[in-house]
Amino acid sequence: MADQSKEELVLSYENALARLEEVVRNLEKGEATLDQSLQLFQEGIVLVRHCHGKLDEYEAKVQKLIEAPENLELFSAEE
């Protein structure tokens, strides 16, 4: 799981969301064992936190642009 957490840090919001949707579908099928379900659930939590963090970052950037448009700085995709 530690390696997976490191991988999540490099995922784009869109890729993380797509994987999260896949995890949810797998859980909803109800075909996974209890251990597999727990692993999927843990992965889902990591993905939700990652997506939430990305949204917070983008919200802060938008707010900064709204509050000070005269000091407009272009943000790179990595910022």
MDAnalysis code that builds the backbone (N, CA, C; Angstrom):
import MDAnalysis as mda
import numpy as np

u = mda.Universe.empty(237, n_residues=79, atom_resindex=np.repeat(np.arange(79), 3), trajectory=True)
u.add_TopologyAttr("name", ["N", "CA", "C"] * 79)
u.add_TopologyAttr("resid", np.arange(1, 80))
u.add_TopologyAttr("resname", ["MET", "ALA", "ASP", "GLN", "SER", "LYS", "GLU", "GLU", "LEU", "VAL", "LEU", "SER", "TYR", "GLU", "ASN", "ALA", "LEU", "ALA", "ARG", "LEU", "GLU", "GLU", "VAL", "VAL", "ARG", "ASN", "LEU", "GLU", "LYS", "GLY", "GLU", "ALA", "THR", "LEU", "ASP", "GLN", "SER", "LEU", "GLN", "LEU", "PHE", "GLN", "GLU", "GLY", "ILE", "VAL", "LEU", "VAL", "ARG", "HIS", "CYS", "HIS", "GLY", "LYS", "LEU", "ASP", "GLU", "TYR", "GLU", "ALA", "LYS", "VAL", "GLN", "LYS", "LEU", "ILE", "GLU", "ALA", "PRO", "GLU", "ASN", "LEU", "GLU", "LEU", "PHE", "SER", "ALA", "GLU", "GLU"])
u.atoms.positions = np.array([
    [0.819, -1.202, 0.000],
    [0.000, 0.000, 0.000],
    [0.857, 1.257, 0.000],
    [2.019, 1.209, 0.646],
    [2.886, 2.384, 0.679],
    [3.321, 2.768, -0.725],
    [3.678, 1.773, -1.550],
    [4.069, 2.069, -2.918],
    [2.905, 2.674, -3.686],
    [1.710, 2.161, -3.456],
    [0.537, 2.675, -4.135],
    [0.291, 4.127, -3.755],
    [0.471, 4.485, -2.502],
    [0.264, 5.862, -2.068],
    [1.205, 6.802, -2.800],
    [2.444, 6.372, -3.005],
    [3.405, 7.193, -3.740],
    [2.953, 7.358, -5.184],
    [2.413, 6.287, -5.792],
    [1.933, 6.367, -7.164],
    [0.793, 7.358, -7.285],
    [-0.100, 7.389, -6.309],
    [-1.260, 8.259, -6.364],
    [-0.849, 9.721, -6.456],
    [0.296, 10.057, -5.894],
    [0.739, 11.443, -5.887],
    [1.027, 11.961, -7.285],
    [1.309, 11.072, -8.234],
    [1.630, 11.513, -9.583],
    [0.440, 11.401, -10.533],
    [-0.678, 10.869, -10.072],
    [-1.858, 10.745, -10.917],
    [-2.526, 12.097, -11.118],
    [-3.003, 12.312, -12.324],
    [-3.818, 13.501, -12.550],
    [-5.164, 13.298, -11.868],
    [-5.877, 14.375, -11.691],
    [-7.214, 14.282, -11.090],
    [-8.092, 13.344, -11.917],
    [-8.046, 13.509, -13.225],
    [-8.891, 12.707, -14.107],
    [-8.558, 11.222, -14.024],
    [-7.269, 10.895, -14.000],
    [-6.866, 9.489, -13.899],
    [-7.236, 8.899, -12.547],
    [-7.064, 9.672, -11.495],
    [-7.422, 9.194, -10.158],
    [-8.927, 8.974, -10.061],
    [-9.705, 9.882, -10.627],
    [-11.157, 9.746, -10.599],
    [-11.606, 8.527, -11.397],
    [-10.987, 8.309, -12.549],
    [-11.328, 7.135, -13.361],
    [-11.026, 5.847, -12.600],
    [-9.883, 5.796, -11.936],
    [-9.542, 4.604, -11.155],
    [-10.504, 4.444, -9.980],
    [-10.873, 5.536, -9.343],
    [-11.822, 5.479, -8.234],
    [-13.163, 4.915, -8.707],
    [-13.615, 5.347, -9.868],
    [-14.865, 4.815, -10.417],
    [-14.756, 3.318, -10.669],
    [-13.595, 2.880, -11.140],
    [-13.359, 1.450, -11.369],
    [-13.386, 0.677, -10.047],
    [-12.768, 1.233, -9.026],
    [-12.759, 0.605, -7.699],
    [-14.190, 0.463, -7.181],
    [-14.978, 1.516, -7.322],
    [-16.369, 1.482, -6.856],
    [-17.158, 0.412, -7.610],
    [-16.974, 0.349, -8.923],
    [-17.671, -0.684, -9.706],
    [-17.306, -2.078, -9.216],
    [-16.017, -2.298, -8.955],
    [-15.572, -3.608, -8.474],
    [-16.179, -3.935, -7.117],
    [-16.256, -2.961, -6.245],
    [-16.865, -3.190, -4.936],
    [-18.365, -3.454, -5.063],
    [-19.020, -2.720, -5.942],
    [-20.466, -2.875, -6.104],
    [-20.851, -4.219, -6.705],
    [-19.951, -4.822, -7.476],
    [-20.225, -6.144, -8.047],
    [-20.441, -7.178, -6.950],
    [-19.724, -7.006, -5.850],
    [-19.856, -7.940, -4.741],
    [-19.190, -9.282, -4.979],
    [-18.297, -9.362, -5.946],
    [-17.634, -10.619, -6.286],
    [-16.275, -10.781, -5.611],
    [-15.761, -9.729, -5.023],
    [-14.432, -9.771, -4.402],
    [-14.516, -10.461, -3.044],
    [-13.404, -11.076, -2.668],
    [-13.327, -11.655, -1.329],
    [-13.277, -10.519, -0.316],
    [-13.382, -10.880, 0.940],
    [-13.315, -9.862, 1.993],
    [-11.972, -9.141, 1.957],
    [-10.880, -9.896, 1.797],
    [-9.549, -9.277, 1.720],
    [-9.436, -8.354, 0.509],
    [-9.925, -8.815, -0.640],
    [-9.880, -7.990, -1.846],
    [-10.729, -6.733, -1.673],
    [-11.879, -6.895, -1.053],
    [-12.756, -5.744, -0.814],
    [-12.083, -4.721, 0.084],
    [-11.396, -5.189, 1.104],
    [-10.689, -4.274, 1.999],
    [-9.580, -3.542, 1.253],
    [-8.844, -4.263, 0.405],
    [-7.788, -3.622, -0.387],
    [-8.381, -2.566, -1.316],
    [-9.481, -2.910, -1.971],
    [-10.132, -1.954, -2.862],
    [-10.623, -0.733, -2.090],
    [-11.199, -0.969, -0.929],
    [-11.679, 0.130, -0.099],
    [-10.527, 1.045, 0.303],
    [-9.407, 0.453, 0.712],
    [-8.239, 1.258, 1.096],
    [-7.727, 2.066, -0.090],
    [-7.672, 1.439, -1.260],
    [-7.239, 2.158, -2.455],
    [-8.199, 3.307, -2.754],
    [-9.478, 3.044, -2.590],
    [-10.476, 4.082, -2.818],
    [-10.295, 5.273, -1.898],
    [-9.992, 5.009, -0.637],
    [-9.762, 6.099, 0.324],
    [-8.569, 6.946, -0.109],
    [-7.490, 6.287, -0.530],
    [-6.303, 7.013, -1.002],
    [-6.677, 7.879, -2.208],
    [-7.446, 7.315, -3.120],
    [-7.843, 8.054, -4.320],
    [-8.757, 9.233, -3.990],
    [-9.688, 9.034, -3.079],
    [-10.582, 10.128, -2.671],
    [-9.770, 11.270, -2.071],
    [-8.828, 10.938, -1.207],
    [-7.996, 11.979, -0.583],
    [-7.159, 12.706, -1.625],
    [-6.638, 11.954, -2.581],
    [-5.842, 12.555, -3.651],
    [-6.706, 13.527, -4.465],
    [-7.893, 13.075, -4.864],
    [-8.792, 13.925, -5.648],
    [-9.209, 15.160, -4.856],
    [-9.504, 14.974, -3.605],
    [-9.901, 16.104, -2.756],
    [-8.761, 17.123, -2.662],
    [-7.542, 16.629, -2.502],
    [-6.382, 17.518, -2.446],
    [-6.199, 18.295, -3.735],
    [-6.372, 17.613, -4.865],
    [-6.252, 18.287, -6.161],
    [-7.321, 19.368, -6.306],
    [-8.548, 19.046, -5.923],
    [-9.624, 20.038, -6.007],
    [-9.339, 21.238, -5.114],
    [-8.809, 20.991, -3.927],
    [-8.443, 22.096, -3.032],
    [-7.385, 22.987, -3.670],
    [-6.390, 22.368, -4.313],
    [-5.331, 23.134, -4.986],
    [-5.919, 24.027, -6.072],
    [-6.772, 23.438, -6.907],
    [-7.349, 24.196, -8.012],
    [-8.294, 25.281, -7.514],
    [-9.029, 24.996, -6.461],
    [-9.919, 26.004, -5.883],
    [-9.114, 27.201, -5.372],
    [-7.983, 26.935, -4.734],
    [-7.132, 28.015, -4.230],
    [-6.590, 28.862, -5.383],
    [-6.221, 28.220, -6.480],
    [-5.722, 28.957, -7.641],
    [-6.812, 29.835, -8.244],
    [-8.005, 29.280, -8.377],
    [-9.121, 30.050, -8.928],
    [-9.441, 31.231, -8.022],
    [-9.477, 30.995, -6.731],
    [-9.766, 32.071, -5.775],
    [-8.716, 33.177, -5.871],
    [-7.463, 32.782, -6.008],
    [-6.384, 33.763, -6.131],
    [-6.566, 34.608, -7.393],
    [-6.953, 33.976, -8.483],
    [-7.169, 34.705, -9.727],
    [-8.368, 35.640, -9.628],
    [-9.407, 35.206, -8.964],
    [-10.607, 36.038, -8.804],
    [-10.317, 37.252, -7.938],
    [-9.565, 37.064, -6.876],
    [-9.294, 38.145, -5.927],
    [-8.319, 39.179, -6.460],
    [-7.429, 38.798, -7.329],
    [-6.407, 39.731, -7.806],
    [-6.166, 39.559, -9.303],
    [-7.161, 39.838, -10.145],
    [-6.966, 39.635, -11.580],
    [-5.910, 40.555, -12.182],
    [-5.672, 41.723, -11.552],
    [-4.655, 42.632, -12.099],
    [-3.243, 42.084, -11.905],
    [-3.070, 41.199, -10.961],
    [-1.774, 40.562, -10.723],
    [-1.764, 39.151, -11.282],
    [-2.421, 38.989, -12.403],
    [-2.586, 37.676, -13.006],
    [-1.241, 37.015, -13.270],
    [-1.077, 35.853, -12.691],
    [0.091, 35.021, -12.961],
    [-0.418, 33.745, -13.595],
    [0.247, 33.307, -14.629],
    [-0.154, 32.048, -15.239],
    [0.417, 30.903, -14.423],
    [-0.421, 29.922, -14.157],
    [0.006, 28.744, -13.411],
    [0.358, 27.645, -14.396],
    [1.429, 26.932, -14.089],
    [1.735, 25.760, -14.895],
    [0.856, 24.619, -14.416],
    [0.736, 23.571, -15.209],
    [-0.101, 22.424, -14.851],
    [0.401, 21.737, -13.595],
    [1.689, 21.827, -13.313],
    [2.260, 21.151, -12.148],
    [2.038, 21.913, -10.857],
    [1.772, 23.208, -10.924],
    [1.619, 24.016, -9.708],
    [0.399, 23.634, -8.939],
])
